[in-house]
């Protein structure tokens, strides 16, 4: 997501169907602040993929979501 200097979100006018690969460069060029949201895997099977994603992208902030129906599990502690 891109944001203008006044804090309003920037919405691109580039059509999704005509110029598929031009949307992100347009947002970056016309924004003062960029927020990149990532949804990483939480399953034990994908721990290496999640670790690689977090360490290679250098996030400033991380949010760990705990499912209300499962509570804190082994993988929750591993991610912490």
Order of alpha helices (4+ residues) and beta strands (2+ residues): beta-beta-alpha-beta-alpha-alpha
